[in-house]
Amino acid sequence: MARPRAFDEKQVLNAVREQFWDAGYAATSLEDLMRVSGLGKGSLYAAFGDKHQLFLRALRSYTEDIHDSLRGTLAEAPRAVDALRKLLEAPVHERARRGCLMANSTCELGNADAEVLAHAHRTYETTTEVIGDCVARAQREGDLPAGVDPMALARAILAAQQGIVFMGRTGVDSVTLTATARSLADQLLSARSVD
């Protein structure tokens, strides 16, 4: 009879996710994973598989958490356009120097790892759909032009937001990042019709 696991799987995934986020995939060793998880090699591999499988599990848990948080943030805002503006400004405050784990991982591994690339594609499509729903809500609320394609604008917002994340990773100061985010929000979220 198998013994029940004596550790919290979510807690372990969060700990290894933080390690991968801080150091990247290649620079994270098995010893790092054992240290942050508190598990020995046998327990770690028995529960999660090898380093690559553990990384993919941690990456999936990250994107699930991001999507849950994004849905909540966008849905809770009294006005959808304000939620979209906040989305553009969020990287300045939340992870300017650390970047986005999904984007970091795609840059590091996307050309060599088909599973990471496929997960990145699914992640960005889901994110675009969530933002697109918020754009459509802003249109219904009269804050964005009805003639704008919600998915096209959602992709533009996501591209702008990821650009701000990247700028933060390069060391651009928060004052400049904030001004850039506000300028992008003013341009992308204008109530004027686009000719």
Kinemage of the C-alpha trace (Angstrom):
@kinemage 1
@onewidth
@group {chain A} dominant
@subgroup {mainchain}
@vectorlist {calphas} color= white
{ca met a 1} P 0.000 0.000 0.000
{ca ala a 2} L 1.434 3.360 -1.051
{ca arg a 3} L 2.158 5.892 1.656
{ca pro a 4} L 0.260 9.191 1.397
{ca arg a 5} L 2.409 12.160 0.416
{ca ala a 6} L 3.708 14.069 3.388
{ca phe a 7} L 3.982 17.387 1.550
{ca asp a 8} L 1.690 19.976 0.012
{ca glu a 9} L 1.998 19.653 -3.775
{ca lys a 10} L 0.844 23.234 -4.415
{ca gln a 11} L 3.376 24.565 -1.921
{ca val a 12} L 6.185 22.593 -3.575
{ca leu a 13} L 5.129 23.778 -7.047
{ca asn a 14} L 5.076 27.379 -5.816
{ca ala a 15} L 8.561 27.027 -4.317
{ca val a 16} L 10.100 25.526 -7.454
{ca arg a 17} L 8.236 28.035 -9.610
{ca glu a 18} L 9.880 30.860 -7.666
{ca gln a 19} L 13.270 29.224 -8.193
{ca phe a 20} L 12.760 28.862 -11.943
{ca trp a 21} L 11.431 32.431 -12.101
{ca asp a 22} L 14.447 33.845 -10.286
{ca ala a 23} L 17.178 31.814 -11.974
{ca gly a 24} L 15.693 30.498 -15.219
{ca tyr a 25} L 15.477 26.896 -16.332
{ca ala a 26} L 19.090 26.216 -17.315
{ca ala a 27} L 20.602 27.857 -14.227
{ca thr a 28} L 18.361 25.928 -11.819
{ca ser a 29} L 20.048 22.768 -10.588
{ca leu a 30} L 18.569 19.658 -9.025
{ca glu a 31} L 20.184 20.781 -5.759
{ca asp a 32} L 18.327 24.113 -6.025
{ca leu a 33} L 15.041 22.278 -6.531
{ca met a 34} L 15.691 19.963 -3.592
{ca arg a 35} L 16.630 22.932 -1.394
{ca val a 36} L 13.568 25.064 -2.172
{ca ser a 37} L 11.120 22.161 -2.120
{ca gly a 38} L 12.508 20.499 1.001
{ca leu a 39} L 12.288 17.157 -0.817
{ca gly a 40} L 14.961 14.633 -1.658
{ca lys a 41} L 15.707 13.646 -5.235
{ca gly a 42} L 13.693 10.426 -5.036
{ca ser a 43} L 10.606 12.126 -3.584
{ca leu a 44} L 10.816 15.008 -6.025
{ca tyr a 45} L 11.152 12.774 -9.080
{ca ala a 46} L 8.543 10.280 -7.857
{ca ala a 47} L 6.001 13.066 -7.394
{ca phe a 48} L 6.775 15.273 -10.391
{ca gly a 49} L 9.074 13.426 -12.795
{ca asp a 50} L 12.341 14.861 -14.042
{ca lys a 51} L 13.421 18.519 -14.014
{ca his a 52} L 11.697 19.246 -17.333
{ca gln a 53} L 8.389 17.723 -16.225
{ca leu a 54} L 8.592 19.613 -12.925
{ca phe a 55} L 9.293 22.837 -14.810
{ca leu a 56} L 6.277 22.318 -17.082
{ca arg a 57} L 4.054 21.623 -14.058
{ca ala a 58} L 5.323 24.790 -12.357
{ca leu a 59} L 4.800 26.797 -15.551
{ca arg a 60} L 1.239 25.485 -15.934
{ca ser a 61} L 0.452 26.331 -12.317
{ca tyr a 62} L 1.826 29.844 -12.916
{ca thr a 63} L -0.353 30.443 -15.969
{ca glu a 64} L -3.438 29.023 -14.237
{ca asp a 65} L -2.867 31.420 -11.337
{ca ile a 66} L -2.274 34.344 -13.712
{ca his a 67} L -5.465 33.636 -15.634
{ca asp a 68} L -7.525 33.250 -12.453
{ca ser a 69} L -6.133 36.539 -11.143
{ca leu a 70} L -6.680 38.310 -14.471
{ca arg a 71} L -10.291 37.136 -14.732
{ca gly a 72} L -10.969 38.293 -11.177
{ca thr a 73} L -9.305 41.679 -11.624
{ca leu a 74} L -11.101 42.424 -14.886
{ca ala a 75} L -14.489 41.216 -13.644
{ca glu a 76} L -14.344 43.096 -10.328
{ca ala a 77} L -13.609 46.521 -11.825
{ca pro a 78} L -16.645 48.825 -11.848
{ca arg a 79} L -15.795 49.871 -15.422
{ca ala a 80} L -14.055 47.597 -17.902
{ca val a 81} L -11.965 50.386 -19.453
{ca asp a 82} L -10.451 51.118 -16.030
{ca ala a 83} L -9.560 47.448 -15.643
{ca leu a 84} L -7.824 47.499 -19.038
{ca arg a 85} L -5.901 50.621 -18.063
{ca lys a 86} L -4.860 48.939 -14.800
{ca leu a 87} L -3.709 45.885 -16.767
{ca leu a 88} L -1.342 48.052 -18.805
{ca glu a 89} L 0.056 49.696 -15.669
{ca ala a 90} L 0.343 46.487 -13.603
{ca pro a 91} L 3.836 45.423 -14.779
{ca val a 92} L 5.274 48.693 -13.467
{ca his a 93} L 4.239 47.775 -9.950
{ca glu a 94} L 4.153 43.990 -9.864
{ca arg a 95} L 7.152 42.571 -11.668
{ca ala a 96} L 9.124 45.269 -13.416
{ca arg a 97} L 12.522 43.713 -12.717
{ca arg a 98} L 11.500 40.088 -12.562
{ca gly a 99} L 9.474 39.942 -15.739
{ca cys a 100} L 6.801 37.393 -16.554
{ca leu a 101} L 7.709 33.738 -15.980
{ca met a 102} L 5.909 32.719 -19.171
{ca ala a 103} L 7.680 35.354 -21.280
{ca asn a 104} L 11.043 34.659 -19.647
{ca ser a 105} L 10.639 30.927 -20.259
{ca thr a 106} L 9.573 31.434 -23.857
{ca cys a 107} L 12.640 33.595 -24.517
{ca glu a 108} L 14.930 31.057 -22.866
{ca leu a 109} L 13.454 27.829 -24.209
{ca gly a 110} L 10.951 28.571 -26.974
{ca asn a 111} L 13.291 27.856 -29.889
{ca ala a 112} L 14.464 24.530 -28.457
{ca asp a 113} L 11.472 23.239 -26.492
{ca ala a 114} L 8.283 22.529 -28.423
{ca glu a 115} L 6.278 21.926 -25.226
{ca val a 116} L 7.174 25.328 -23.793
{ca leu a 117} L 6.405 27.004 -27.115
{ca ala a 118} L 3.023 25.258 -27.391
{ca his a 119} L 2.172 26.181 -23.804
{ca ala a 120} L 3.158 29.800 -24.464
{ca his a 121} L 0.891 29.891 -27.515
{ca arg a 122} L -2.070 28.498 -25.545
{ca thr a 123} L -1.359 30.879 -22.675
{ca tyr a 124} L -1.293 33.981 -24.847
{ca glu a 125} L -4.435 32.898 -26.710
{ca thr a 126} L -6.294 32.409 -23.422
{ca thr a 127} L -5.021 35.742 -22.119
{ca thr a 128} L -6.150 37.439 -25.329
{ca glu a 129} L -9.629 35.908 -24.990
{ca val a 130} L -9.937 37.120 -21.380
{ca ile a 131} L -8.833 40.637 -22.343
{ca gly a 132} L -11.097 40.519 -25.417
{ca asp a 133} L -14.110 39.806 -23.194
{ca cys a 134} L -13.193 42.875 -21.144
{ca val a 135} L -12.845 44.997 -24.298
{ca ala a 136} L -16.326 43.866 -25.387
{ca arg a 137} L -17.663 44.836 -21.961
{ca ala a 138} L -16.047 48.291 -22.292
{ca gln a 139} L -17.769 48.635 -25.659
{ca arg a 140} L -21.138 47.743 -24.104
{ca glu a 141} L -20.470 50.319 -21.386
{ca gly a 142} L -19.833 52.964 -24.074
{ca asp a 143} L -16.168 53.554 -23.202
{ca leu a 144} L -14.673 52.061 -26.371
{ca pro a 145} L -15.891 52.378 -29.973
{ca ala a 146} L -18.358 49.699 -31.018
{ca gly a 147} L -16.602 49.215 -34.368
{ca val a 148} L -13.297 48.056 -32.847
{ca asp a 149} L -12.547 44.321 -33.106
{ca pro a 150} L -12.277 43.191 -29.442
{ca met a 151} L -9.741 40.452 -30.192
{ca ala a 152} L -7.518 42.734 -32.268
{ca leu a 153} L -7.514 45.359 -29.520
{ca ala a 154} L -6.919 42.655 -26.897
{ca arg a 155} L -3.816 41.491 -28.802
{ca ala a 156} L -2.571 45.074 -29.006
{ca ile a 157} L -3.119 45.551 -25.260
{ca leu a 158} L -1.315 42.288 -24.480
{ca ala a 159} L 1.582 43.211 -26.775
{ca ala a 160} L 1.841 46.626 -25.111
{ca gln a 161} L 1.697 45.098 -21.636
{ca gln a 162} L 4.389 42.549 -22.466
{ca gly a 163} L 6.516 45.326 -23.941
{ca ile a 164} L 6.326 47.173 -20.629
{ca val a 165} L 7.305 43.964 -18.830
{ca phe a 166} L 10.321 43.611 -21.118
{ca met a 167} L 11.336 47.241 -20.640
{ca gly a 168} L 11.211 46.704 -16.887
{ca arg a 169} L 13.493 43.686 -17.218
{ca thr a 170} L 16.057 45.846 -18.992
{ca gly a 171} L 16.211 48.241 -16.045
{ca val a 172} L 14.029 51.110 -17.270
{ca asp a 173} L 13.018 53.122 -14.204
{ca ser a 174} L 9.477 52.979 -12.833
{ca val a 175} L 8.738 56.647 -13.630
{ca thr a 176} L 9.468 56.043 -17.317
{ca leu a 177} L 7.565 52.752 -17.290
{ca thr a 178} L 4.533 54.427 -15.710
{ca ala a 179} L 4.575 57.255 -18.262
{ca thr a 180} L 4.889 54.724 -21.088
{ca ala a 181} L 2.031 52.607 -19.742
{ca arg a 182} L -0.215 55.663 -19.414
{ca ser a 183} L 0.638 56.837 -22.912
{ca leu a 184} L -0.171 53.406 -24.336
{ca ala a 185} L -3.431 53.298 -22.369
{ca asp a 186} L -4.416 56.738 -23.682
{ca gln a 187} L -3.739 55.640 -27.261
{ca leu a 188} L -5.257 52.158 -27.101
{ca leu a 189} L -8.241 52.884 -24.880
{ca ser a 190} L -9.531 56.042 -26.485
{ca ala a 191} L -13.296 56.399 -26.833
{ca arg a 192} L -12.790 58.038 -30.223
{ca ser a 193} L -13.555 56.021 -33.317
{ca val a 194} L -10.539 54.897 -35.297
{ca asp a 195} L -10.750 56.153 -38.892
